[in-house]
Amino acid sequence: MKRKLIVLCAIFLYACESDDNTQPEQPEDPYGKGVIVVNEGNFTDNNGTLTFLPASTQNITYDVFLKENNQSLTGGISGYGEVNGKGIILVDNSGAGQDKIEIVNAGTFKLEATIPSAEIENPREVVKAGETKAYVTAWDATGSWPDTYINPGYIAVLDLTSNKLTKKIPVQHGAQSIVIVGSEAFVGNIYSGKTIITVVDINTDAVKQTIEAGADPNVIGVDANNKLWVYAGGALKKINPSSKVIESTVTLNPASAGQSPGKFVLSHDKKTLYFTLSAYDENWNEIGQVYSTSVDVNTINATTPLIRKVFYGMATDPETGTIYGGLVPSFKQAGYVFRYQPTGTLIDSVKAEIAPSKFFFRK
Amino acid sequence: MTTKGLSGFIGLLSLGSILCFCGEAIAQKELTLCEVEVKGIRPERFMTGQKIREVDSTDLARNRFSTLADFLQFQAPVAFKSYGAGQLATISFRGTSAGHTALLWNGVNINFPSLGQTDFSTIPLTGFDEMSIQYGSAASCVGTDAVGGSIQLRSLPDFKTEGLQLMAALRAETSENFSGQAGLRFHHPLAGGRKLSGKTLLYGSSIRNNFGTEPITRKGKTLPVEPIHTRQAGAVQDLYYMNAKGDLLSLNLWFTDNDLAVQPEVMMLREITRTRAYRGSLSYQLGKTLLRTAYIRDITDYGKGENLNPSHTQIDRYILRAEHDLSWIRDCNKGTNLKLGAETVYFNALVDGYGGIRKTETRLDLYALLRHQFSARLSSSLNLRQAWVTGYNPPFTPSLGLEYILVKNDRNRVILPVSVARSYRVPTLNERYWEVLGNPDIQPETGFNKEAGLVWQHKFSEATQTRAGMTVFHNLIDNWTYWNPEKNYRVENLQQVLSKGLELETSVQSRIEKIRLTLQAQYTLTHASQQKEYGAYTRDIIGKQLVYVPRHAISSTISATRKAWSMDIQQQFNSKRYITFDHSGQPYMPFYLMNLRLGYEKRIQKRILNTALQVNNVTDVLYPNQKKNAMPMRSVALSIMIGNF
């Protein structure tokens, strides 16, 4: 390859030189403000990646980890978070015993440490749980369907000073969604049929209590009224994070019968809840839209969609309120990120990588 | 890919070309009409105009410890999707997908009916006596799956050597792979010119493929290692009885058991796939009539974790076939052969994924294979096939082939083969019956393959013969099924794929003083791509090379024998392979693979002692499997075989 380049340069000498001259100096910290797109990858291809969308320019960087470390991430990517100037990448390989967590310098994306496979299995989500601490939810080893969630889930406690996994806090089977409220973490689960939310004290890393919430609770976030939104047992619920009491169940009337809700996400000001409603038509096409509702209501009548698309992953920019939607045409070709104003007006769409599913907004 | 390795490889290839352009056993095709008239004619003889490569028993014996996947990967344009050594390996023939190659054992399609494909890592070369690789679509009587090509495996009686011969063989490889085989062959002449012969073979292996547990790094690239343990066991029992008139009664039994454990040491992470196949065939060749009954049972169990509660698949097939040959022979160079046949298969499937409902179906195939030889130079064949499946009617699939010998003299022969063929693939049982995701209304895939070639055989001397061949092909496959992720992986007839390409091959057989040298090499240029838009984002993939299909593939096998010593070099080069349809992300880099084998064979009276030292992946190349784990690195194997004792 190098030799080919030299030959090309010899032929087009002038062009090569001028190219070199116009190349800008590499900044010290190439990855500043912007969005990290978590591209999940295709299941057995183990080709998850991170895409960097800078806030100020159009210069998208694909597969940031490969670019900076000259090696690929070795699995699907189930999450990304930042704590103490470090990026935490959850690598979920399709093979059992091959998952890991890569810890990179958040500014340069150079690899700093790896939490090896022996210590983590099926990591799902990562959140900041302190100045130098991250919580990672994990399923542990799975069995074959339908007995998939045979082991209790756990929270892996990461210390981002030593870059070590310091503790595993056992929680319910299928542990997945996690939201930090004050000094507590609220942990939900998927698919295992468990009905509790586990509350963990992030100072002591110990389970404080559980909340009976309904099957497969998905913990969404805390709204402007300081209510914790949860989707559990097929219904939206508002929980008082202090008393741990379910204060109300929100009735959701879909636009048409048979639609299922999903992809719940709060707006940047926490006053609006976005979600999708979708169903499969007779030809098995997933038809769906994005709706929005005020967090003050206790009945949602989904009538007019905000966006006439259904996304694989959705998030809002905590500063601007821009809605990000990850569109997956197929797990065997690059997906797209659609950006909308909070009003639902399309801003643009950019090509990402395989299955853009989550977004991390860097300040 | 190492540049050094590639240049060495090219060097070896050009050495081959200087020695000659080259030659290959097409002896069977050269029989005159008079010679083949006696009994039923093998279906391959009706494949006029098609490319066939015969792999004889010597080749198979040398690779007795290999699986079909190990062996065929050195036979471009066959590419494999391998999930790792000792793990699932599926075939891609001329750019088509795994379900587009018919695997036939004694004429019976043994592709696993739920998936419509075969795991080639579970088929050892020792399970049969002869193999032919048939390129293109017209390749089998009962035509489903023969879209890209077909592989024919045959069991054959040995009526040459009288008496009882025993054999035993062992192989040990540094990567903790061990294999053993033991068996016997006998031929017992009976009174009145009748003959009895048979073969019994037991084999087993334990494959750990141990290259440590740490990720492997070569030239700045790192790939993880997946621990596995595969245990294979099998038994072959063949019995043949021939009467004085030459009528042959054959009983062939073949049992294979393949038990794969991923993460075998960690109970919690363990993943088990066990496949077992029971295959039996009873045939009676009575003059020009063949009657055959066969039974196949395929079982798969898959489970994960500590408390294995495996999902279970069991599919039984009952097969009946009758064939009759007719011939009108004017002279040795002019005449007509006609083979008329019918086959019926009854399927009985118990698959957990079908919702606990037993699925049964009956298939009927009728075929008429017609071969007409106009003269010593021109022959043709017209094959007509029609299948009926319960609730389904695959298309009528005719094929037409022509072969013209342009030049024919003492030293040269130039042949022009041309063929056009329609092909089809009956949707697999999973595609139709899998709960929710399957689609009972799915259509059969259809293909239309056209190919033309030019073959030059040249005899430099009695000692040196060569053959060079070129083939261009164009295969358009419509209604290609796809488990569509956009529709939650429901299966659909979404795609239309065009696979076209150019194949060059050359072979040399030479004797230089006491050295016998054979070389064969193939180069393939394949472009296989999606043609039709079927969704808002498919424009990103139209016309782009399909996933896992290398554009350029080169393979070669060189063998040299001098007295008791022999040496084989197997080489393979694959260009870049994409893993996404739109070519985004990181493709699999080109790789070059070389295996080296040194053999020593001592004969003491009739007894044979054969030892071989084999180095696999000589250049220690790091390349990925389907799951992006490291494929086997360099390993050394020692094998010993004693025979005829």
Interface residues (C-beta under 8 A of the other chain):
Chain A: N42 T44 D45 N46 N47 T49 Y62 D63 L66 N70 Q71 S72 T74 N93 S94 G95 A96 G97 Q98 E121 D140 A141 T142 G143 S144 W145 D147 I150 N151 Y280 N283 W284 N285 E286 V328 P329 S330 F331 K332 Q333 A334 Y336 K351 E353 I354
Chain B: P215 G220 K221 T222 L223 P224 E226 P227 V262 Q263 V266 M268 L269 R270 E271 Y302 G303 K304 G305 E306 N307 N309 P310 S311 N484 P485 E486 K487 N488 R490 E492 G535 A536 Y537 T538 D540 I541 V547 I579 T580 F581 D582 S584 G585 Q586 Q626 K627 K628 N629
